[in-house]
Amino acid sequence: MEDIALLKRRLKGTIIFIFTILIFSVVILIIMNKFVLKKEYYNATDFNIKTIYSKIDYNKNGIDDYSDILLGAKKSLKKDFNEEEFITYSFKYAGYNIKKMIKKYNYNKEESTINNFINYLKNNVKRVSKNISKIEDFQPGDILVFDKKIGIISDKRNKKGNTYIIYYKDKIVEEDIIKNIDIKGHYRFDASLIKDELLA
């Protein structure tokens, strides 16, 4: 009888131990799923990167230009825009009128608004490194020219710190494509470095 009682106690102890391990494992899996496995993107603070903000608030809405341009680009994700509408809207959100600006600078009526704006960027806007390994140089609201397109750099980053890009494909999308594109230009729209007569 004592042997049976001892066996029962051991069996009970084993069951409790196994049950405890199972509960602990489930808790660990839930935590990993919530905080590790399901983390689809990161932000600058995850990589100790200081976000750069513009000293200019062109439309005087209390939000700096770089943030406004990004906000406009983010809002475009919910709109049925083509590429020209996407870029003009993103800058309009910061108070700028792209069409008026490009007409003030070597406007070529044979070219699209996008191509004219790329020309404007090349000659008037601050250039930033195109080296994607320098992840701290890629800041929210920056402008990328690639594959004859213009994109706005997002505040989202992948697990290696590379930024997502908001751009027009068949619609406005926000994607982790920076390693798959040929960057022709990387610009930061610092209005303080642009002649007043070229702003609108």
Order of alpha helices (4+ residues) and beta strands (2+ residues): alpha-alpha-alpha-alpha-alpha-beta-beta-beta-beta-beta-beta
